[in-house]
């Protein structure tokens, strides 16, 4: 876990678990896991912000794994710098997210040029959940999803952005696209988040009902129940989650890389 | 795939095992329409090799569990233009046995194929089913006996709008000049009557696409590689 942002590591009042396992079709094609993720905490003013990030490198992109890793690292660095020059999370807004997007594209472009590659070789999706004590910010480009506890119904969960409608099952948007800013999804909430899940598209069909555009509550109920059972363990004991994501039950239903980050307020 | 007899931790202690925890979504579909020339000139060995190829295709695609649920196959023959098999998942696809006779109304056949693809997409949309970009895979050994320019235009437009992917394979004797005007990508000349290899390539390609949540552009094996089943027509 990248916890270098705060001196006092710990959970800051959260149960956390993260895991990422390569897809069986990736192993068959001798591709590494092309998902990346980060979970960290940042201080701003009196608040501790919890940041959950995931990115899914495009299967055909030569440097996909690098692209997804860069997207996450860059955002964390950017956000850390932003926190140190602002006094409240409420100051973060859509233009800030756009500025980040431009900056990360620049960085990836530079990296690509230095190895005589193309920016599209680093194509990746990106999901970010920035959770404060009451305000939270969500940013996304491409598929995958962010799910939170439903503020109106403690037994339910709701999605933040529905995976964008594109005609075909296997097309999505990437942070490296020329028109990425057209597809930058951004929203905030003032309903405090108690439970949060961030996942790349490998889990979409297992956790969401496509036809009705809704969240499959039992999946998240099972995840958060198990998360709470493991809460007293070390800050990120995610072995149970990695084991679950590698299980037959999951790999029978998806052969893509699966990445899942879970956070529940204690 | 044989089930392991070893106790799998997840299923016994970590996450309460209940298949209900997973959402039940229909599989995304990968539709492929086979547009096959069954005109008189295909009589004899060509049509019997084609029939054998179709049987092999059925077997091969079923080996892949995920592909058999996702790939959908329809068969339209010409001439006359006839829908021999409407779209159904590979799991249940039974190739019709084709016989050769008749002329080559390629224009009408292509128009029919495009219209069936559009109808299928509508059906998917009405049922909340996701799908991959459909394929039309045409095999012919002759020249169109009807007017084909309008159909060619429709193919070009559909390709431009990324509505379909159209592949043309000519058996020896096919009119490649016309095929080059119809198909956006270079038509292929089948090596002899290697339908078996053609259909192996097709089932592998569709299989790869049906597994792809990875990428839009799935790299396909090159049929015109040395020892490949085709050359550029």
Contacts between the chains, C-beta under 8 A, distances in Angstrom:
chain1	res1	chain2	res2	distance
A	23	B	214	8.0
A	25	B	211	4.9
A	25	B	214	7.0
A	26	B	214	7.6
A	58	B	214	7.4
A	58	B	215	5.5
A	59	B	212	6.9
A	59	B	213	8.0
A	59	B	214	2.6
A	59	B	215	3.8
A	60	B	214	6.9
A	60	B	215	3.8
A	60	B	216	7.8
A	60	B	217	5.3
A	60	B	218	7.5
A	60	B	219	6.9
A	61	B	215	7.7
A	167	B	131	8.0
A	167	B	133	7.9
A	167	B	162	7.8
A	168	B	130	7.8
A	168	B	131	6.8
A	168	B	132	5.6
A	168	B	133	5.2
A	168	B	216	7.1
A	169	B	28	3.9
A	169	B	130	4.1
A	169	B	131	6.0
A	169	B	132	5.2
A	169	B	213	7.3
A	170	B	132	5.9
A	170	B	209	7.6
A	170	B	212	4.7
A	170	B	213	5.8
A	170	B	214	7.3
A	170	B	215	6.7
A	170	B	216	5.5
A	170	B	218	8.0
A	171	B	216	4.6
A	201	B	213	5.8
A	202	B	213	6.7
A	205	B	23	6.7
A	205	B	25	4.7
A	206	B	22	4.7
A	206	B	23	5.9
A	207	B	22	8.0
A	207	B	23	6.2
A	208	B	23	6.0
A	208	B	25	7.8
A	209	B	23	5.2
A	209	B	24	8.0
A	209	B	25	6.7
A	210	B	23	8.0
A	210	B	25	4.8
A	210	B	26	7.8
A	210	B	128	6.1
A	210	B	130	6.5
A	211	B	25	7.4
A	211	B	26	7.6
A	211	B	127	7.5
A	211	B	128	2.9
A	211	B	129	7.9
A	212	B	128	7.6
A	216	B	21	7.9
A	216	B	22	7.2
A	216	B	23	3.6
A	218	B	18	7.4
A	218	B	20	5.5
A	218	B	21	4.8
A	219	B	21	5.1
A	219	B	22	6.4
A	219	B	23	6.6
A	221	B	21	7.7
A	222	B	15	5.6
A	222	B	16	6.2
A	222	B	18	7.2
A	222	B	21	4.5
A	223	B	15	7.5
A	225	B	16	7.3
A	226	B	14	6.4
A	226	B	15	5.0
A	226	B	16	7.6
A	240	B	10	8.0
A	240	B	14	4.5
A	240	B	15	7.2
A	243	B	9	5.4
A	243	B	10	5.3
A	243	B	14	6.0
A	244	B	10	4.8
A	244	B	14	6.2
A	244	B	15	5.0
A	247	B	8	6.0
A	247	B	10	4.1
A	247	B	11	6.8
A	248	B	3	7.9
A	248	B	4	7.9
A	248	B	8	6.5
A	248	B	11	8.0
A	249	B	10	6.8
A	249	B	11	6.9
A	249	B	17	7.4
A	249	B	19	7.4
A	249	B	22	7.4
A	253	B	22	6.2
A	254	B	213	7.6
A	255	B	66	6.9
A	255	B	211	5.9
A	256	B	213	4.5
A	256	B	214	6.7
